[in-house]
Amino acid sequence: MTSEHAPADPPAPGPAHATWEPLPATRWEDAFLSGNGHHGVLVFGDPNDDRLIVTHHTLVRPNGAEHARPPRLAAELPALQARLLAGDLTAAEGFTDDRPLQWVQPFHPAFQLRLRRAPGTETHDYRRTVDFTTGEVTAAASGPDWRSRVFVSRADDVIVQRVTAPDLTLDLALDHQLPGAPSGLGVGHGTLLTPGGALLSLRVRYPDSDRAYTGVTLAVVTGGTTRLAPPGVRIAGATEVLLLTRVRRHTGELDVVEETRALRELIDERSASCDYDALLDRHLALHRTAYGRAALDLHADDVERALPGSELLKRTRSAALLERLFAAGRYHLLSASGLCPPRLTGLWTGDWDTAWSGAFTNDANLNLQTASAASAALPEVTDALASLIHRQLGDWRENARAVFGARGVVAPAYTDGESGLSYHFSREYPLHFWTAGADWLLKPLVDHDETRGARDPRTAAALAEVALFYEDFLIAEPGAADGRLVVVPSYSPENRPANGSWGAINAAMDLSAARHALETAAAYHPGTPEALRWRALADRLPPHRVNSQGALAEWAWPGLDDTYDHRHLSHLYGVWPLDEINPYDTPRLAAAAHRALHLRGAENDSAHGHLHHALVAARLRDGERVAHALGHVLDGDFFHASLMSAHYPNRDVYNADAAHTLPGVLVEALVQSTPDRLVLLPALPAAYPHGQLTGVRTRFGAEVELRWTPHSATALIRPSRTHRVELRTSAGTEPLDLVAGEDRVLTLGAR
C-alpha cells in the first residue's frame, strides 16, 4: 500500500439515478413513490385515469390499542426468576396477565386523488419515470400531449401535482374507497369553486371514535371552465391543472378554511406553472442535497442501465440492477423518513389491511432498514429515528416500571408511532420481556454521534436510563462465587431454545445489549460515579458460550440448545451492528459466530432474514456468503416494478425491508469503520470486480471514496478530525495517521 497527499482523479460518469416503465401502474404495489417523511404518494401515471394514493405517517386506525397499557407483572418477577433459574424451562409462559394478543393501530392510506379523462382518449409513446435525485415522478404520453409531474415537498410539506395537455378535460375527485376500507367510516365531501379553480376536501371519521383525518386539495386551473360535479369537479378545455394536497389526522373538526389559507399562501393562483417550479426548487434544496451525498457505480453495461426497472429485475446478476437498487433503496429510505423512520411498508400502502399493521417492528426490521443511515450519509433518517424514540421515552419508562418494577426504560417490540407502550405480546411472541430493545434502537444514534464527532445530550440521557434499568433488573447468578450476573427472563427475538420455551436465560442478544448499554452510557458520562458503577456492572456479565458444534450459542446458559432454522439472527447482535465480536479483536468468538451463521437456516425466506445474514457475513469478511444472501433476494422476485420490495419471494406482501436494507449491505461489504478502525473491501462479492463508492462516512470523522478493480484499489480519505486509526486491508494491518482537512489517497495492491 502507498499513501499520498493528493486528490484522486475526477469520478467517471456513473449510473442514472432514476427508474422508468413503459406502461402505467395497474397495481398499487407497482406505483412509483414519492415522500417527504410526513406525506407520501403512490403514483399510477395513467393518462386516462390517473391516481395518486395519499399516505401520511400519522394515519393509524383506532382498534382499541390506543387505550392499551403494559401488563403489571413486576410483583411476579422474582418468583419467575427463581423458577427459571431452578430449571423450569417453561416458567415464563405464565408471565402474563392472560390478555389476548393486541395488535398496534394499523397504518392505512388516506384516499386517492383521481383524475379521469373522457373515455376513448388514445395515447402513444407512454413513459413514466421517478427521478431519485429530485423525488419527482413524471408520466407523459402523446396523442394528445399529456404530462403529469408529482413530488412531495420536504420544504413545504405538501403534495404537488401539475398536469398539462391541450384541451385538458377531466373529472377530479378525492376518493376514499381503497381496498380493505372498514365499514362504518363517516365520510364527508366538500367542494367549492374558487376564482382560480376549486377546493376539494374529504373528511373521514373512524368508526366508534372521535378521531378522524381530513384531506384538502387546492386546484388551480389555467384556461377552460371548472364546474361542480359531486363529489368533485369537472374541468373542461384547460391547459394546465396544479394540485396542492395535504392530509391531517385530528380529533374533533379540522379548520378547513385555515388549511386552505395555508395552501394558498404557497402559490400565486394566477401563474400555476411558475408556482410548480418555485415549489420544486425549494424542495430540491433539501432532497437533492441529502440524496446526492453518496453513490455506487459498478461499471455496469450502459445498455442494461437504460432498461426499464421491470426488465432489469429479470437480469438478476446484472451490475446495473444492483446499482439501481442501491439508488432506489437510498431514495425510498430518505423519502420515508421525517416525522418517523420507515415503517414495515416505508411510508406507503394502498390497502387498509396492511400486513403486521404496517407497524414499526423494532426487534429486527427497523434497524435493518436504517442500516446505511450513518455510513451512507443520511442523518435525516437517524433524526427521524431519534424523533420517534424521544417522543416515546415516557412510555418506555412505564414499560420498565409495570413489567419489571425497575427504573429506566424498556422499548417495545412493536409501535404504531403513537404509543411506545409494550402491550403487543402473546405466548408464542412474549415480546413484553424483550429487554435488549432500547440499546438496539439507540445504537444508530450512537453511530451518528461518532460520525459527526459530537454527543447528543438527548442520546446521553436516554443511555443513562437504559443503564438505570440494568442496575435494577440484573441479578446475581445463584451460587456464582465471582458475583456474576444473569439476565432472566431473557428473550431472543423471535426464537426459542430447541429444548425450552420462549422465555429463557442469558440470550446472547441480551448479554450483548446489556454490556454495550452499560459501557456506552459510562462513556457518555465520563468521570461520574454512575459511570464507575455501570462499568463495574458490565464487567460482571457472563461471557458468550460456544456450543458443542463450535457455534456461538443463542443462549449462553448451559443446557439450552439452539434452534437453527430461523429468520432472525438476534444472537449475532455482537457482530452486527455492535463491534463486540470481530475477526481482529476476538477471533475465537468471530469464528464461532461464523459457524453459527453457517448453521442458520432461512426458515420462511423472509427478505430481512437474508439481508441480516449478509450484514453479519460482511462484518465477518465473508464475501461469498454476502453474495449468496444477496442472490436469494435478487433471484427470489422480491422487487415490484416500483423497486419497492416484498417480504417474501414472488412479490408476496409489500414490505420495505429488502429495498431499504440493501444499500447498507453493500456499504458494509466495501467499507467498515469503528471510532478507531477502517476496513477496506472486507467482503466484496466476486461478481462485481470494478466499482466506485462515494460519500461513505466513517465513525472516526472522515469521508471515504473507494475505487476498485480486479487488481488494485484506491481510497480517498477526507478527515474532519485529527486521529490515528488502524487500517485493515487484504494486505494486512497498519496505523493510519489522519489530519483534519488534509486529504489522503491510499493505493492498495492486489486484493
Buried (B, 14 or more C-beta within 10 A) or exposed (E): BEBEEEEBEEEEEBBBBBBBBEBBBEEBBBBBBBBBBBBBBBBBBBBBBBBBBBBBBBBBBBBEBBEBEBBEBBEBBEEBBEBBBEEBBEBBBBBBEEEEEBBBBBBBBBBBBBBBBEEEBEBEEBBBBBBBBBBBBBBBBEEBEBBBBBBBBBBBBBBBBBBBBEEBBBBBBBBBEBEEBEEEBEBEBBBEEBEBBBBBBBBBBBEEBEBBBBBBBBBBBBBBEBEEEEBBBBBBEBBBBBBBBBBBBBEEEBEBEEBBEBBBEBBEBEBBBEBBEBBBEBBBEBBBEBBBBBBBBBBBEEEBBEBBBBBBBEBBEBBBBBBBBBBBBBBBBBBBBBBBBBBBBBBBBBBBEBBBBBBBBBBBBBBBBBBBBBBBBBBBBBBBBBBBBBBBBEBBBBBBBBBBBBBBBBBBBBBBBBBBBBBBBBBEBBBBBBBBBBBBBBBBBBBBBBBBBEBBEEBBBBBBBBBBBBBBBBBEBEEEEEEBBBBBBBBBBBBBBEEBBBBBBBBBBBBBBBBBBBBBBBBBBEEEEBBEBBBEBBEBBBEBBBBEEEBBBBBBBEEBBBBBEBBBBBBBBBBBBBBBBBBBEBEEBBBBBBBBBBBBEBBEBBBBBBBBBBBBBBBBBBBEBBBBBBBBBBEBBBBBBBBBBBBBBEBBBBBBBBBBBBBBBBBBBBBBBBBEBBBBBBBBBEBBBEBBBBBBBBBBBBBBBBBBEEEEBBBBBBBBEEBEBBBBBBEEEEEBEBEEEEBBBBEBEEB
